[in-house]
Amino acid sequence: MALTQDVSNSSISYMPPLTFGPGSVDWQHRIDPAELRRQRMERARATLKDNGITAILASGSEYCRYLTGLRGPEFTPDLWYVLFPAESEPVVFAHAGYVCNMPPEAPWIREWRVARSWLRGIPGREACKFEAAEFAKDIRTELEKLQLGDEPLAVAGFDSYARTALGEVCDRIVPGEGIMQEAMAVKTSEEVACLRMAGAITDRMWSAISRGMHAGMTDSEVAAVGRSAGSTVGAERVVAGFRSGPLAYERGIKGTNLIITHGDLLFGNVCGTSYLGYNACSYRTFTVGRAPTRDENTWMEELQGRLLGVIGELVPGRETSAAARHFPAARDLGYEKEAELLTIEIGHGIGLHQYEQPVVNRQWSLEYPQEIKEGMVIAVEGRAGVPGKSTVRIEYMVIVTKDGPMLIDRYPTDIISVS
């Protein structure tokens, strides 16, 4: 059953193909990094104001990149962080060395400071407490300069040392993770373009994999084919992994260097492949040296229909509960609890984080629904087959638009036969 037939008589459609590649030119409008940064900062400020918050202090690569457009060292937590006021310029606390070299490379950031870090606790408890206190004093100083010393400060992504120290110098600390997730849930036009490019890159990867895969290769060699196709076209990060033969079920271990044999059923994912930091999330299924069996095709047809049912509900103004009802209940699949299907039968937002708001599943959405909003980008995935023995998997990437859900990735979702 071809996907184009599945969506031809429904509210689901494809996004038009991109008219440009991942490079930059001066003769065509493409993804504009400066506009990407501006749109994100504007949305972050609006979200802070909507929540009655005057500033947020954030650490973590995704939060900091969203707020500033910067990448920094991430080999241990909290090496750098950002104080982002709703009404003035962000203050970047950069890691030692970076604070000297980054300012001329990122002239859109005007305020730079040196970051304090305790390197995940390695100097010992007392040293960490001292360093965290110095960190908190620095933040308090900046808040007073901004005349925000008496205002609540949202905090996202820090450990207990940081939060304890901040609590001692700030009148009121409030959780900031929810605010950041709210801001990041609805994508700006430039963010959507980045995710469309990430989807196009994964289509290229699947095409290369289907041409290059054959019996006798290891799963690591197949993954390398996909990674090469992604990295040579400009992906920022490239990820590929496969589960084959006896491991092709819900949570079979991957990356075992298993030799793929004639007759295998296998599925792979390229989840985490990114463009300008924006992550794709995509699964496809293959058979090696043979056509799919009748049972396998039946599984795939059932899975396609189910996931397209989920996708058809991703309309602005609806709630995730309506979409979640298209997923089978855990008990219908032989499980006792919905938690046993977490990340297996799910829809989830994608962006700078691999998992963002909203979430669509039976575990949470039926009782705690979230609103579907225009501009959300959601990956919808599932599997079908014989649990614990052999299954097929696919995952779609979807943009929520006023005209209905639109698919980003265009590589076929039928089972692909390779040599």
GUTI-868005 format. One record per residue (C-alpha): residue in three letters; residue number from 1; x, y, z. Coordinates in nm, 3 decimals, m for minus. Example, Ala and Ser with C-alpha at 12.3 -4.5 7.8 and 13.67 -1.06 7.14 Angstrom:
2
   residuo   num        px        py        pz
       ALA     1     1.230    m0.450     0.780
       SER     2     1.367    m0.106     0.714
//
This chain:
419
   residuo   num        px        py        pz
       MET     1     0.000     0.000     0.000
       ALA     2     0.173     0.318    m0.117
       LEU     3     0.172     0.623     0.108
       THR     4     0.061     0.852    m0.173
       GLN     5    m0.257     0.647    m0.199
       ASP     6    m0.305     0.661     0.177
       VAL     7    m0.314     1.042     0.194
       SER     8    m0.474     1.126    m0.141
       ASN     9    m0.828     1.130    m0.003
       SER    10    m0.757     1.272     0.343
       SER    11    m0.666     1.598     0.511
       ILE    12    m0.301     1.491     0.520
       SER    13    m0.065     1.618     0.250
       TYR    14     0.306     1.657     0.184
       MET    15     0.499     1.976     0.236
       PRO    16     0.613     2.107    m0.103
       PRO    17     0.974     2.009    m0.181
       LEU    18     1.240     2.259    m0.086
       THR    19     1.372     2.468    m0.374
       PHE    20     1.721     2.503    m0.227
       GLY    21     1.997     2.299    m0.067
       PRO    22     2.178     2.333     0.263
       GLY    23     2.441     2.582     0.143
       SER    24     2.428     2.962     0.142
       VAL    25     2.412     3.184    m0.167
       ASP    26     2.348     3.553    m0.234
       TRP    27     2.108     3.503    m0.524
       GLN    28     1.824     3.310    m0.354
       HIS    29     1.638     3.343    m0.027
       ARG    30     1.720     3.040     0.185
       ILE    31     1.735     2.971     0.557
       ASP    32     1.850     3.294     0.720
       PRO    33     2.044     3.226     1.043
       ALA    34     2.013     3.588     1.159
       GLU    35     1.636     3.574     1.115
       LEU    36     1.629     3.234     1.287
       ARG    37     1.799     3.386     1.591
       ARG    38     1.573     3.693     1.588
       GLN    39     1.252     3.488     1.566
       ARG    40     1.353     3.259     1.850
       MET    41     1.450     3.546     2.079
       GLU    42     1.124     3.722     1.999
       ARG    43     0.921     3.413     2.081
       ALA    44     1.117     3.351     2.402
       ARG    45     1.052     3.708     2.518
       ALA    46     0.682     3.679     2.437
       THR    47     0.658     3.351     2.631
       LEU    48     0.830     3.503     2.934
       LYS    49     0.585     3.794     2.931
       ASP    50     0.288     3.559     2.891
       ASN    51     0.403     3.381     3.207
       GLY    52     0.467     3.697     3.404
       ILE    53     0.843     3.632     3.415
       THR    54     1.098     3.909     3.358
       ALA    55     1.406     3.688     3.307
       ILE    56     1.515     3.329     3.274
       LEU    57     1.852     3.176     3.359
       ALA    58     1.918     2.870     3.142
       SER    59     2.190     2.612     3.090
       GLY    60     2.209     2.319     2.852
       SER    61     2.302     2.325     2.486
       GLU    62     1.948     2.329     2.344
       TYR    63     1.811     2.599     2.573
       CYS    64     2.117     2.820     2.533
       ARG    65     2.123     2.779     2.157
       TYR    66     1.755     2.866     2.134
       LEU    67     1.804     3.185     2.336
       THR    68     2.130     3.302     2.178
       GLY    69     2.214     3.113     1.859
       LEU    70     2.541     3.000     2.017
       ARG    71     2.705     2.661     2.050
       GLY    72     2.941     2.599     2.337
       PRO    73     3.135     2.325     2.512
       GLU    74     2.904     2.049     2.633
       PHE    75     3.146     1.787     2.766
       THR    76     3.015     1.837     3.117
       PRO    77     2.700     2.016     3.242
       ASP    78     2.669     2.386     3.318
       LEU    79     2.996     2.500     3.163
       TRP    80     2.812     2.799     3.021
       TYR    81     2.472     2.954     3.065
       VAL    82     2.255     3.248     2.966
       LEU    83     2.064     3.513     3.157
       PHE    84     1.783     3.610     2.921
       PRO    85     1.569     3.911     3.020
       ALA    86     1.233     3.974     2.859
       GLU    87     1.308     4.341     2.795
       SER    88     1.681     4.366     2.726
       GLU    89     1.982     4.193     2.575
       PRO    90     2.086     3.842     2.686
       VAL    91     2.394     3.806     2.904
       VAL    92     2.610     3.508     2.805
       PHE    93     2.830     3.351     3.072
       ALA    94     3.083     3.169     2.855
       HIS    95     3.331     2.899     2.949
       ALA    96     3.693     2.991     3.014
       GLY    97     3.872     3.045     2.684
       TYR    98     3.547     3.071     2.491
       VAL    99     3.472     3.402     2.661
       CYS   100     3.791     3.540     2.501
       ASN   101     3.739     3.398     2.154
       MET   102     3.364     3.402     2.097
       PRO   103     3.268     3.773     2.107
       PRO   104     3.412     3.864     1.766
       GLU   105     3.262     3.546     1.618
       ALA   106     2.912     3.620     1.751
       PRO   107     2.868     4.000     1.733
       TRP   108     2.492     3.973     1.785
       ILE   109     2.566     3.900     2.153
       ARG   110     2.677     4.218     2.328
       GLU   111     2.710     4.110     2.690
       TRP   112     2.971     3.850     2.782
       ARG   113     3.086     3.726     3.122
       VAL   114     3.302     3.438     3.242
       ALA   115     3.105     3.138     3.366
       ARG   116     3.156     2.969     3.701
       SER   117     3.145     2.589     3.703
       TRP   118     3.205     2.306     3.947
       LEU   119     3.249     2.039     3.678
       ARG   120     2.978     1.802     3.798
       GLY   121     3.108     1.799     4.154
       ILE   122     3.464     1.679     4.102
       PRO   123     3.631     1.940     4.327
       GLY   124     3.435     1.807     4.627
       ARG   125     3.129     1.921     4.818
       GLU   126     3.272     2.226     4.994
       ALA   127     3.446     2.356     4.682
       CYS   128     3.123     2.311     4.485
       LYS   129     2.927     2.506     4.745
       PHE   130     3.183     2.787     4.730
       GLU   131     3.182     2.797     4.350
       ALA   132     2.803     2.786     4.336
       ALA   133     2.785     3.077     4.579
       GLU   134     3.016     3.282     4.355
       PHE   135     2.800     3.185     4.056
       ALA   136     2.486     3.301     4.237
       LYS   137     2.649     3.632     4.334
       ASP   138     2.732     3.695     3.968
       ILE   139     2.372     3.634     3.868
       ARG   140     2.242     3.859     4.145
       THR   141     2.478     4.136     4.029
       GLU   142     2.344     4.115     3.675
       LEU   143     1.983     4.115     3.793
       GLU   144     2.047     4.429     3.997
       LYS   145     2.207     4.599     3.695
       LEU   146     1.889     4.519     3.503
       GLN   147     1.676     4.641     3.796
       LEU   148     1.527     4.292     3.825
       GLY   149     1.660     4.204     4.168
       ASP   150     1.313     4.193     4.322
       GLU   151     1.150     4.001     4.036
       PRO   152     1.103     3.621     4.018
       LEU   153     1.378     3.445     3.824
       ALA   154     1.296     3.138     3.615
       VAL   155     1.573     2.876     3.622
       ALA   156     1.611     2.594     3.368
       GLY   157     1.868     2.318     3.346
       PHE   158     2.083     2.362     3.657
       ASP   159     2.179     2.115     3.930
       SER   160     2.100     2.129     4.301
       TYR   161     2.416     2.324     4.388
       ALA   162     2.312     2.605     4.154
       ARG   163     1.950     2.611     4.260
       THR   164     2.036     2.611     4.630
       ALA   165     2.284     2.896     4.588
       LEU   166     2.043     3.100     4.376
       GLY   167     1.774     3.053     4.637
       GLU   168     1.998     3.217     4.895
       VAL   169     2.049     3.540     4.695
       CYS   170     1.728     3.571     4.494
       ASP   171     1.391     3.652     4.646
       ARG   172     1.202     3.401     4.435
       ILE   173     1.318     3.118     4.207
       VAL   174     1.062     2.949     3.981
       PRO   175     1.098     2.648     3.750
       GLY   176     1.195     2.749     3.398
       GLU   177     1.189     2.421     3.207
       GLY   178     0.818     2.448     3.136
       ILE   179     0.859     2.803     3.007
       MET   180     1.136     2.696     2.771
       GLN   181     0.935     2.398     2.650
       GLU   182     0.636     2.625     2.588
       ALA   183     0.848     2.864     2.383
       MET   184     1.010     2.586     2.181
       ALA   185     0.688     2.393     2.113
       VAL   186     0.562     2.619     1.833
       LYS   187     0.820     2.664     1.561
       THR   188     0.894     2.988     1.379
       SER   189     0.906     2.991     0.999
       GLU   190     1.285     2.962     0.997
       GLU   191     1.275     2.673     1.244
       VAL   192     1.027     2.492     1.019
       ALA   193     1.264     2.544     0.725
       CYS   194     1.548     2.388     0.929
       LEU   195     1.333     2.085     1.012
       ARG   196     1.230     2.050     0.648
       MET   197     1.598     2.048     0.553
       ALA   198     1.669     1.786     0.820
       GLY   199     1.388     1.577     0.669
       ALA   200     1.532     1.615     0.319
       ILE   201     1.870     1.499     0.448
       THR   202     1.715     1.189     0.602
       ASP   203     1.540     1.112     0.271
       ARG   204     1.884     1.122     0.110
       MET   205     2.018     0.891     0.380
       TRP   206     1.739     0.635     0.328
       SER   207     1.798     0.643    m0.046
       ALA   208     2.171     0.579     0.000
       ILE   209     2.100     0.302     0.252
       SER   210     1.855     0.126     0.022
       ARG   211     2.109     0.133    m0.263
       GLY   212     2.408     0.037    m0.050
       MET   213     2.267    m0.231     0.181
       HIS   214     2.306    m0.600     0.100
       ALA   215     2.337    m0.936     0.269
       GLY   216     2.676    m0.993     0.428
       MET   217     2.720    m0.638     0.554
       THR   218     2.717    m0.566     0.926
       ASP   219     2.462    m0.332     1.076
       SER   220     2.751    m0.094     1.152
       GLU   221     2.852    m0.086     0.785
       VAL   222     2.495    m0.007     0.681
       ALA   223     2.479     0.270     0.938
       ALA   224     2.806     0.410     0.799
       VAL   225     2.650     0.432     0.452
       GLY   226     2.370     0.645     0.595
       ARG   227     2.602     0.864     0.799
       SER   228     2.820     0.931     0.496
       ALA   229     2.520     1.041     0.292
       GLY   230     2.414     1.280     0.567
       SER   231     2.751     1.428     0.655
       THR   232     2.853     1.500     0.296
       VAL   233     2.543     1.712     0.235
       GLY   234     2.579     1.937     0.536
       ALA   235     2.411     1.772     0.834
       GLU   236     2.540     1.911     1.162
       ARG   237     2.508     1.574     1.333
       VAL   238     2.444     1.238     1.167
       VAL   239     2.296     0.934     1.340
       ALA   240     2.194     0.594     1.201
       GLY   241     2.124     0.262     1.367
       PHE   242     1.966    m0.072     1.270
       ARG   243     1.802    m0.374     1.427
       SER   244     1.802    m0.683     1.209
       GLY   245     1.687    m1.043     1.207
       PRO   246     1.638    m1.173     1.564
       LEU   247     1.677    m0.818     1.701
       ALA   248     1.401    m0.664     1.485
       TYR   249     1.144    m0.619     1.757
       GLU   250     1.036    m0.341     1.992
       ARG   251     1.355    m0.287     2.183
       GLY   252     1.609    m0.520     2.034
       ILE   253     1.960    m0.401     2.110
       LYS   254     2.129    m0.214     1.825
       GLY   255     2.486    m0.147     1.721
       THR   256     2.598    m0.506     1.780
       ASN   257     2.785    m0.529     1.447
       LEU   258     2.548    m0.812     1.358
       ILE   259     2.599    m0.958     1.010
       ILE   260     2.286    m0.904     0.800
       THR   261     2.183    m1.225     0.630
       HIS   262     1.971    m1.312     0.329
       GLY   263     1.604    m1.312     0.424
       ASP   264     1.636    m1.071     0.719
       LEU   265     1.371    m0.821     0.813
       LEU   266     1.529    m0.510     0.959
       PHE   267     1.439    m0.156     1.051
       GLY   268     1.659     0.145     1.105
       ASN   269     1.638     0.492     1.246
       VAL   270     1.821     0.813     1.166
       CYS   271     1.681     0.992     1.472
       GLY   272     1.906     1.272     1.591
       THR   273     2.037     1.363     1.247
       SER   274     2.022     1.741     1.250
       TYR   275     2.054     2.057     1.044
       LEU   276     2.149     2.379     1.227
       GLY   277     2.073     2.186     1.543
       TYR   278     1.719     2.081     1.442
       ASN   279     1.662     1.709     1.474
       ALA   280     1.498     1.467     1.236
       CYS   281     1.323     1.158     1.370
       SER   282     1.257     0.884     1.115
       TYR   283     1.228     0.503     1.093
       ARG   284     1.200     0.280     0.786
       THR   285     1.178    m0.099     0.737
       PHE   286     1.358    m0.325     0.487
       THR   287     1.380    m0.687     0.378
       VAL   288     1.705    m0.830     0.248
       GLY   289     1.723    m1.051    m0.061
       ARG   290     1.350    m1.116    m0.074
       ALA   291     1.012    m0.953    m0.105
       PRO   292     0.812    m0.890     0.213
       THR   293     0.586    m1.173     0.320
       ARG   294     0.210    m1.139     0.326
       ASP   295     0.220    m1.108     0.705
       GLU   296     0.485    m0.837     0.693
       ASN   297     0.290    m0.637     0.437
       THR   298    m0.024    m0.676     0.648
       TRP   299     0.162    m0.549     0.954
       MET   300     0.286    m0.249     0.758
       GLU   301    m0.054    m0.166     0.615
       GLU   302    m0.206    m0.179     0.962
       LEU   303     0.073     0.039     1.100
       GLN   304     0.049     0.295     0.820
       GLY   305    m0.325     0.324     0.867
       ARG   306    m0.294     0.362     1.243
       LEU   307    m0.025     0.629     1.231
       LEU   308    m0.201     0.821     0.958
       GLY   309    m0.506     0.813     1.183
       VAL   310    m0.298     0.978     1.456
       ILE   311    m0.161     1.232     1.209
       GLY   312    m0.506     1.318     1.078
       GLU   313    m0.596     1.449     1.425
       LEU   314    m0.299     1.688     1.440
       VAL   315    m0.507     1.994     1.361
       PRO   316    m0.479     2.335     1.530
       GLY   317    m0.721     2.365     1.820
       ARG   318    m0.765     1.993     1.880
       GLU   319    m0.619     1.810     2.178
       THR   320    m0.365     1.530     2.186
       SER   321    m0.623     1.299     2.340
       ALA   322    m0.806     1.268     2.007
       ALA   323    m0.486     1.161     1.831
       ALA   324    m0.380     0.927     2.112
       ARG   325    m0.696     0.718     2.077
       HIS   326    m0.566     0.590     1.743
       PHE   327    m0.282     0.411     1.925
       PRO   328    m0.371     0.063     2.053
       ALA   329    m0.408     0.013     2.426
       ALA   330    m0.120    m0.167     2.594
       ARG   331    m0.343    m0.458     2.690
       ASP   332    m0.439    m0.507     2.322
       LEU   333    m0.070    m0.559     2.245
       GLY   334    m0.008    m0.804     2.528
       TYR   335     0.131    m0.555     2.781
       GLU   336     0.006    m0.469     3.127
       LYS   337     0.096    m0.099     3.143
       GLU   338     0.114     0.188     2.896
       ALA   339     0.460     0.270     3.039
       GLU   340     0.587    m0.045     2.865
       LEU   341     0.522     0.128     2.530
       LEU   342     0.687     0.461     2.612
       THR   343     0.866     0.596     2.300
       ILE   344     0.743     0.292     2.102
       GLU   345     0.387     0.403     2.024
       ILE   346     0.412     0.782     2.044
       GLY   347     0.396     1.119     1.882
       HIS   348     0.639     1.381     2.010
       GLY   349     0.751     1.729     1.922
       ILE   350     1.091     1.765     1.759
       GLY   351     1.324     2.062     1.736
       LEU   352     1.654     2.144     1.903
       HIS   353     1.560     1.871     2.150
       GLN   354     1.486     1.524     2.018
       TYR   355     1.172     1.518     2.234
       GLU   356     0.968     1.836     2.281
       GLN   357     0.608     1.930     2.345
       PRO   358     0.352     1.808     2.265
       VAL   359     0.342     1.437     2.340
       VAL   360     0.078     1.204     2.196
       ASN   361     0.036     0.867     2.365
       ARG   362    m0.213     0.675     2.573
       GLN   363     0.008     0.695     2.880
       TRP   364    m0.047     1.069     2.931
       SER   365    m0.259     1.227     2.658
       LEU   366    m0.595     1.072     2.748
       GLU   367    m0.587     1.210     3.102
       TYR   368    m0.360     1.511     3.052
       PRO   369    m0.425     1.636     2.697
       GLN   370    m0.227     1.919     2.539
       GLU   371    m0.349     2.157     2.274
       ILE   372    m0.229     2.109     1.917
       LYS   373    m0.109     2.442     1.777
       GLU   374    m0.019     2.565     1.432
       GLY   375     0.358     2.554     1.386
       MET   376     0.421     2.247     1.597
       VAL   377     0.641     1.983     1.434
       ILE   378     0.565     1.632     1.555
       ALA   379     0.720     1.291     1.486
       VAL   380     0.471     1.002     1.493
       GLU   381     0.599     0.646     1.528
       GLY   382     0.488     0.294     1.602
       ARG   383     0.542    m0.073     1.527
       ALA   384     0.338    m0.375     1.428
       GLY   385     0.403    m0.748     1.413
       VAL   386     0.464    m1.020     1.669
       PRO   387     0.580    m0.856     1.995
       GLY   388     0.917    m0.990     2.108
       LYS   389     0.979    m1.175     1.781
       SER   390     0.953    m0.966     1.465
       THR   391     0.810    m0.622     1.396
       VAL   392     0.806    m0.348     1.136
       ARG   393     0.855     0.018     1.228
       ILE   394     0.803     0.353     1.063
       GLU   395     0.805     0.713     1.177
       TYR   396     0.668     1.020     1.004
       MET   397     0.764     1.386     1.054
       VAL   398     0.463     1.619     1.048
       ILE   399     0.408     1.995     1.047
       VAL   400     0.081     2.125     1.194
       THR   401    m0.060     2.389     0.959
       LYS   402    m0.388     2.577     0.933
       ASP   403    m0.460     2.368     0.622
       GLY   404    m0.408     2.039     0.806
       PRO   405    m0.112     1.815     0.888
       MET   406     0.166     1.807     0.628
       LEU   407     0.437     1.541     0.601
       ILE   408     0.800     1.649     0.583
       ASP   409     0.988     1.329     0.496
       ARG   410     0.898     1.184     0.158
       TYR   411     1.086     0.854     0.144
       PRO   412     0.836     0.567     0.103
       THR   413     0.707     0.398     0.417
       ASP   414     0.630     0.065     0.251
       ILE   415     0.873    m0.218     0.330
       ILE   416     1.172    m0.166     0.101
       SER   417     1.330    m0.476    m0.056
       VAL   418     1.707    m0.462    m0.099
       SER   419     1.959    m0.713    m0.228
//
